[in-house]
Amino acid sequence: MPGLERYPICCPVDRQVWRNVLRKGDCAIDATCGNGHDTLALLRMVADESGSGFIYGFDIQSSAIESTRCLLEDSSTQTRRLVKLSLLCHSKMEEVLQKAPWLVAFNLGYLPGGGKDIITLPGTTLPALHAASRVLAPGGLISVLVYVGHPDRTILRVQLAAESWSCCKLERLNRPSAPLLLLLLKK
Ligand SMILES: C[S@@+](CC[C@H](N)C(=O)[O-])C[C@H]1O[C@@H](n2cnc3c(N)ncnc32)[C@H](O)[C@@H]1O
C-alpha cells in the first residue's frame, strides 16, 4: 500500500503533522522534553548539514533534562550547537527564546518511567499555551497531546480568536482512551 511508505504506521500522528510544518533551518520548541524522544525527532526535522535549525527544550525535572541531553548527544553531533535545554517551566519560555519558532510541541502528562506525582497542570499549561501563541511565527503550529482523564483536559477550553487561528481537535474514533491531539495553527 503506497500510503504506508509515506506515513510509517509506527510514526505518531503528531510527528507526521510536524514534518509537514517544519523545514530544515527552522526553530522549534519541545515544551515538555521528558525522555527526549520528541526533542530528537524535532532536531532531525530542522537540523541541516550547514548547522542551521534550532530547538529549545523545556522541562521542570532535572532528570528529564538529563535524559534528553544524553539521548541527543548519543544520537547527534549537532546537539551542543543546535539545542538549548532549560530546566524551566514552559510558561516562562519567553525568558529564553531568541528566535521565533515555527512549531511548539506539548506532550502533556508525567515523565514516562518517572514518578506520577509531577505532571503538567492547567495552571501552568494554559499560560504556556498563551506564551507559545505570542512567540510563534505566523503560519506556525502549536501541537498539544492531551491524555484522557488528565486534569489538563480543561485546556480544551482554550480560546483563540478565529480570525487569527485555525484550531482542530483530532480524536481516535476506534480508540476512545487514546490521547487527543490539538492542532492550533497561527494564520
Ligand atoms: C509526557 S512527558 C513528555 C514526553 C516527551 N515529550 C518524550 O518524548 O519523552 C511530560 C513532561 O512534561 C514535564 N512537565 C510537567 N510540567 C511542566 C512544566 N510546567 N513545564 C515544562 N515541563 C513540564 C514533565 O516533567 C514530563 O517530563
The ligand as an SDF file (V2000), in Angstrom:
LIG
                    3D

 27 29  0  0  0  0  0  0  0  0999 V2000
    4.5590   13.0380   28.8150 C   0  0  0  0  0  0  0  0  0  0  0  0
    6.1090   13.7170   29.3060 S   0  0  0  0  0  0  0  0  0  0  0  0
    6.8260   14.2450   27.7980 C   0  0  0  0  0  0  0  0  0  0  0  0
    7.3520   13.1240   26.9520 C   0  0  0  0  0  0  0  0  0  0  0  0
    8.4140   13.5850   25.9910 C   0  0  0  0  0  0  0  0  0  0  0  0
    7.9260   14.5320   25.0160 N   0  0  0  0  0  0  0  0  0  0  0  0
    9.1780   12.4410   25.3340 C   0  0  0  0  0  0  0  0  0  0  0  0
    9.2800   12.3930   24.0810 O   0  0  0  0  0  0  0  0  0  0  0  0
    9.7200   11.6010   26.0630 O   0  0  0  0  0  0  0  0  0  0  0  0
    5.6460   15.2380   30.0640 C   0  0  0  0  0  0  0  0  0  0  0  0
    6.8040   16.0170   30.6490 C   0  0  0  0  0  0  0  0  0  0  0  0
    6.3220   17.3270   30.9920 O   0  0  0  0  0  0  0  0  0  0  0  0
    7.1040   17.7850   32.0640 C   0  0  0  0  0  0  0  0  0  0  0  0
    6.4530   18.9290   32.7100 N   0  0  0  0  0  0  0  0  0  0  0  0
    5.4840   18.9540   33.6620 C   0  0  0  0  0  0  0  0  0  0  0  0
    5.1500   20.2200   33.9650 N   0  0  0  0  0  0  0  0  0  0  0  0
    5.9380   21.0320   33.2100 C   0  0  0  0  0  0  0  0  0  0  0  0
    6.0780   22.4420   33.0970 C   0  0  0  0  0  0  0  0  0  0  0  0
    5.3060   23.2670   33.8210 N   0  0  0  0  0  0  0  0  0  0  0  0
    6.9900   22.9350   32.2290 N   0  0  0  0  0  0  0  0  0  0  0  0
    7.7620   22.0930   31.4700 C   0  0  0  0  0  0  0  0  0  0  0  0
    7.6700   20.7380   31.5440 N   0  0  0  0  0  0  0  0  0  0  0  0
    6.7730   20.2170   32.4040 C   0  0  0  0  0  0  0  0  0  0  0  0
    7.2040   16.5550   32.9620 C   0  0  0  0  0  0  0  0  0  0  0  0
    8.2890   16.7010   33.8770 O   0  0  0  0  0  0  0  0  0  0  0  0
    7.4060   15.4370   31.9340 C   0  0  0  0  0  0  0  0  0  0  0  0
    8.7570   15.1450   31.7590 O   0  0  0  0  0  0  0  0  0  0  0  0
  1  2  1  0
  2  3  1  0
  2 10  1  0
  3  4  1  0
  4  5  1  0
  5  6  1  0
  5  7  1  0
  7  8  2  0
  7  9  1  0
 10 11  1  0
 11 12  1  0
 11 26  1  0
 12 13  1  0
 13 14  1  0
 13 24  1  0
 14 15  1  0
 14 23  1  0
 15 16  2  0
 16 17  1  0
 17 18  1  0
 17 23  2  0
 18 19  1  0
 18 20  2  0
 20 21  1  0
 21 22  2  0
 22 23  1  0
 24 25  1  0
 24 26  1  0
 26 27  1  0
M  CHG  2   2   1   9  -1
M  END
$$$$
